[in-house]
Amino acid sequence: MKNKVFRTIDEQIDILRSKGLIVNDIDKAKSILFRENYFFISGYRHLFMRSYKDIKFIEGTTFEELYAIFLFDRRLRNIMFKYILIIENNVKSIISYQLSKKYGYREKDYLNPRNFTQDVMRTRQVRDILTKMKRQVRVNGRQHSATMHYLSNYGYIPMWVSVKVLSFGIVSELFSILKENDQITISEIYNIDIESLIIYLALLSNYRNLCAHEDILYDHRTQRSIPNNKFHYQLDISMTNDEYNYGKNDLFALLIIMRQMLSNDEFKELINEISYEVDILNGKISVVPLNAILNKIGFPDNWKDITNIN
């Protein structure tokens, strides 16, 4: 197996230039590579390669363009993260309200296994998720002032407080084991069917973790796809072998989820913020057409029209 070896900043520059990348300002490029990490910046090089097999950059590609797509992805990631957190807070609030109202506000009440699906095939799943919830509350709760306040003064943590220290992943799993009538009550608030909402919450959790750890976002593809819906149809998204080319397991799928789970005003702000960053990127990259970059992200050419669909 071939080993990877340490490369100095100068060697990193030489590698990029040997592949045809134009580096106009050597000192600036060195500073950027030192601060940002060669590995992360080079992760965007595929957009500028001649082909999948040819490791050479498209003629005329500059380091500034490579860095521009890196910054675009970072800003896009920050935008998505901000609005995922809004959805996360809303989901936690709605689930905790529903369970507290129906089953009680003490842990022994709302974490009672009888309050969740009674499908015998899922008994172990219910037990495992509730165990993970209790562990997160126990570990994270001691680092949070609100949970410590309730523990110290009342001896228990109500669910509307405990959800603050639960991961979005745990909360998405929690929804999947609720009794069907509780799932219906919650899904109707979003006007989304239960099965779709289960998938949406899992994907939102996936993207939340990706954004929080600053992984590459623009070409990320999730293992699960969202179901076909009116957004695919009304945007007339192209198809290949009866499958939509965009909006299934890409970043546009995340936008479709957000369109259904954010308020109209929040979603319009989201689109405006993305549009602003797209315009900035368009002014900095010339060797690759903007629509090719957007299609790589998973955005169809008419992606902004999603705001016009109720």
N, C-alpha and C positions, 0 to 999 in steps of 0.2 A: 504494500500500500504506500502511495506517495505521501510524504510528510510535507506539511505546511511549515515554512520557516519565517522567522521574524524579518520584516522589511523596514528599513529606515524610511523617513519621509521622502528623502531624495530618491530612494529606490522605488517607492510608490509612484512618484511623479514619472520616473523613467518607464515604469510598466504601462501607465496610462498613455504616455506619449508613443510608446512602441506599438500601441494598438491604434494609433491614428488620432488620438485626442489632442486638440490644440490647447496649449496652456499659455495664455497671453501674459499673465502676471504670476511668475513663479513664486515670489514671496507670499502673495496673497493665497495662492493655492496651497502652499505649505502650511500656512497658518490655519486654513480651513480644515485640512486633513488632520492636523494635530488636534484641533478642538472637536471635530465631528466624528473622526474615526473613518479610516479608509474603507473598512469592511462595509459600513452602512452606506456611504456615498456610492461605492462601486455597485451596490445592490440595485441601483437604478440604471446601470449601463445598458441593460437589455433593450431599453426603449430606443437607444441610439445605435444599435448594432446593425450591420448590413443585412444579416439574416441570423436565424437560430444557429446555423452551423459556422458562420463566419464571425470570428471574434474581433474583427476590426470595426472601428466606429465608422458611421456614415461620414463621408468626406465633408469637412467643414465643421464638424461637431466641436464645440469648445467646452472647456472645463466649467465656464460660467453657466452653460446650458445644463450640464450634468448637475451642478449645484442648485440650479433653479428648480429642477424637478424634485430634488431632495427637500428643498425648503417648502415647495408647494405641498408635498406629501405631509410634511410636519404640520403645516398650518391647517390642511384639510383634516388631519388626525385630531388636532386640537378642537376644531369646530365640531366634528362628529362626537368627540368625547363629551363636550359640553352639553349637547342635546341628548345624548344617551343618558347622562346623569339626571337630566330633567325627567325622562321617561322612567328611569330606575326609581327615583323618589316617588313619582306618581303611583307606580305599580306597588311599591312597598306600602304606601299610604292606603291604597284601596284594599289590598289583601288583608292588612292588619285591621282595618276598620270592619271588613266583612267577618273575619274570624272572631274578633273581640265582641262584636255585637251579638253574634250568634252563639258563641261558646264560652265567653267569659274572658277576663283580662289578666288572669294569673296564669303563670306557665303551666301549672297542672291542669288548667282548663283548656287553653288554646293549643297545647301540645299533646293532648290526649289522643292516642292512636284511633280511638273510636270516631274522632271528628274527620277522619280522612277516608279515602276509598277502602271499602271492605272486601275488595276483590282478593280472594285467597292467593291468587297467583302473584299479587303485588305486596303481600304482607312484609316480606323482607325489605323491599324497596322503601316502604313507608317507615319501617324501623330504622333503616340506615340513614334516611334523610333527616328524621327527627333527631337521631343521635348526632349527626353533623351539625344541626341547628343548635342543639344544646351545647356542643363543644365550642362553637364559634361565639355564642353568647357568653360562655364561661371565660374563654380566653380573651376575647376582644372587649367584653363588657367592662373589665377592670381597667381598661385604658380610656374609657369614655366617661366624661363627667355626668352625663344624663343617666346612664345606667347605674353608675356608682351612687348617684343621689337616691334613686329608687331602692337600690339594695340596702343602703344605709338607713334610710328613713322608713321604708315600708316592708322590706324583706322580700320583695319580688320585683320583677321587671315586666311592666305591661307590654303587649306586643307592639303597640305603636312606638315604643321606645326601643325594644329589642331589635326591630328590623333595621335600625340605624347601624348596628354592628354586624349584620348579616351580609354576606356577599350577594351580588346580583345572581350569581350562579346558583346559590342555595335557594334563593327566592324563586327563581325560575323552576327549579326542581320541585319546590313546595307547591306551586300552582298545579303541576302535573299530577300530584297525588291527592288534590282536593276532591271532595265528593262532587259528583256531576252537577248537582243543583247549585253548589257554590261556584263552580267554574262557569256555569251559565250566567249567574248574577254578575260576575266580574267581566266576562267576555262581552256581555251586552252593553256594558259601559263604553267599550271601545268599538262596538258594532263589528266585532271580529268573531268568527266561529272558534270553538274551543281548540280544535286541532291546529288551526293556523296560529292561534295565540301561543300555544305550547312551543311551536317551532320558532315563532318570533322572539319569545323570551330567551330561548336557548341561543339564538343567533345574536341577539343584543348583548348577552353576557359574553359571548365569544369576542365580539367587536370591542366591548368595553375593556376586556383584558388586553387585547391587541393594542388599543390606543394607550392604555395606562403604561404599557411596557415599551412604548415607542417602536413597535415593530413596523415593517413596511406595510402600508395600508392600500395604496392605489391598485395593486393587482392581486390583492388577497381574495381567495376563493374559499368559501365555507364547504364543509363536507355535506351538509344538508341544504336543500333548496327550498325556497318558499313556494307554496302552491300557486298555480296560475290564478290570476284574479283580474278584475276590471281594469286595473292600471296597465297591465300588459296589453289587454285588448284595445282599450281606448287610445293608447299611445301608438297603436299599430306597430309594435315592436317586431322586427324581422324574426323569422324562424328558420331553423335548419333541422330536418328530420322531425318535424312536428314539435320541436323544442324552441322556446324563446331564446334568442341569442344574448339578451341582456335582462337584468332584473330577476335572476333566479338564485344565484349564489355569489353574487358580486356586490360591489359597493352600491349599485343602483337598487339592488334588492333591499339593502339597508335603508335607502331613501324611501322606498315603497312602504316599508314597515313604519318609518317615522311619519310618513304622510298620514297614516291611520292612527298613530298614537300620540302625536303632538297636537296642540291646538292650532287653528288656522294661522293665527298671528305668529306663533312660534315657528311653524314650518316655513312661512314666508321669510322670516328673519334668517332661518337656516339657508334657504335657497339664495337669498341675497348675499350672505357671507361667502358661500361657495362660488357664486358668480363673480364676486370681487376678486377672489384668488385665481379663478380661471382667467380673468382678464389680465391680471398681472403676469401670469405664466405665459399667456399668448404674446405679450410684449417682449419676452425674454428668450423664446425658443423659435428658431427659424428652420432648422434642418428636418424637423418632424412636424407634420400638420397637426393642428390642435385637435381636430376631430379624431385623428388616429390615437392621440393620447387619451382622449375622453372615452373612446371605444375600448381601449385597453383597461380603463378603470371599470368599464361596464356601463357607461352612460350612452344611451342612444343619442343621435343628433338632436332630437327634440326633447331632451331631458327636462328642460325648464317647464314644459307644458304640463308636468305632473301637478303643478299648483292649480291648474284650471279644472282638475277632476275632483268632484265632491266625494 
